[in-house]
Amino acid sequence: MQGIDFRETLSALLQPWHKAVADPALAQASVLNRLLEDYAATAYGRDHAAGSIGTLAEYRRQFPVATYAEFKPLLQRVMAGETDLLLAEEPIGWAITRGTTTGESKFVPMTPTDLRLRISAGRAMMNYVMDNERFDLFAGVNLNLNFPSRVGTVRLGDREIDYGYSSGIYTRHVSAFTPIRSVPAQDEIDQLGGGTTVSDWEARFDLAYEKCRNENVTLVGGVAPTAIKFGQYLKRRQGRYPKQLWQTQILTLGSVPGINTRLEPVLTALYGRVAIREIYGTTEGMFGQQRDEQRAWVPNYDLFLFEVQTRSGIKLLHELRPGELGSLIVSTPILPRYRIGDQILALAPPHFRCIGREQWWTPLRYAWDEFLTLRFGRL
């Protein structure tokens, strides 16, 4: 496909995002209406009168804010077979968190609609290609360092349910529809199993190196700590950094705060002077991605409804003033008014940062990191 064809395709894919960012109030009203239609098809939604809600104020009155602990009994019933309790369609898989925050993994269903929304993570890469006219990126491959899409099964009642990590499930389902090939293939990663030991990860890194060493790796996407560990593995085992093997153009990474501030030095030391684009995604969804050189992500206002619990009450995300901080409440096709447990900091519109989990020390740690990197909140 020629550059002009890529330009037209990417422009069509990016236009809904840019339009929503230009008018977030209108976009969020449209998202709410669409979500309420989904919720009205579920037992939980009917119990909260989703079919008769016409405004955001009514939505807030009828649907309570809920944490994972409060949704967990309902999700267990969905896993046991009561699909329409929370879902408007059958799940295509169950995603598991890595359990790095509380030590307990969370199980979240992924539906066809939910999966289509997750493709939005590619907007960071698409915008980079469009802004810089680097259509040659698609002549290379994406170094696939994602977690396995199949880890194991869990028994609920008389049923065995497969589960895996959301990044792997995403890659397995959408790789056939993206203009850049992921190497290794997700099925090859899955065949190595779902172990989390050092030897398990070295086996995945061995696979990635063998499959990619003679490829043109133009993109690296996935979890930031994994990308760092892979670069360190290459130096230790092969005697070379990734930047000595490939002319990578861009890293699109997520999972932890501070990817292109605190982690930028180590990433560029490993991968060279690449563009770094941060993805704000969780097991529950892909909520935003970096749009340009500004070191913060921009919300997917056209896909999810975003509220924030602040000291002065609950506000829509786009209503936050620069410097205002709060706890994110996101409504997805599966989870209405879900308090995800992340602290969100508003910068100059339309930019935001997730600075970490809901802990009293999180703002202090963020301020310290900003001081050490001499950023002081600058984009």
Number of C-alpha atoms within 10 A of each C-alpha: 9 8 14 10 11 18 16 11 12 16 15 11 16 17 11 16 21 17 14 19 20 13 13 22 16 14 21 23 16 17 20 23 17 14 20 21 16 20 28 20 18 20 18 19 23 15 14 18 17 24 16 12 19 13 12 14 9 13 19 13 12 15 16 12 16 15 15 17 10 11 14 14 11 17 23 14 16 19 22 16 13 14 19 17 20 25 24 20 17 13 18 16 22 23 26 22 18 16 10 8 9 8 9 11 13 18 20 25 24 25 19 14 14 19 20 13 19 21 17 23 24 17 21 25 24 22 18 22 20 17 10 8 14 13 18 12 21 20 13 19 21 24 26 25 27 22 27 27 29 25 19 14 13 11 11 14 10 7 12 13 14 16 21 23 23 29 23 23 23 20 22 17 15 13 15 11 9 12 14 16 19 23 21 22 17 24 14 14 24 18 13 16 17 18 13 10 9 8 10 14 20 15 15 24 22 16 17 20 20 13 14 20 12 10 16 18 26 21 25 22 25 22 20 25 16 18 22 17 14 23 21 18 20 18 14 11 10 10 10 15 19 21 16 13 16 18 17 24 22 24 25 23 26 22 17 18 19 21 24 21 18 17 16 16 13 15 21 17 15 23 24 19 15 19 18 25 26 29 31 25 21 15 19 25 25 23 24 26 27 27 23 18 12 13 21 30 23 25 27 26 28 22 29 24 25 23 22 23 19 16 10 7 8 17 16 18 26 21 15 23 13 14 12 13 22 24 21 26 26 22 23 23 26 24 22 23 21 22 19 18 16 18 22 24 24 21 20 14 13 17 21 27 23 21 19 19 17 16 11 8 10 15 17 11 13 19 14 13 16 17 12 12 13 12 13 13 15 11 13
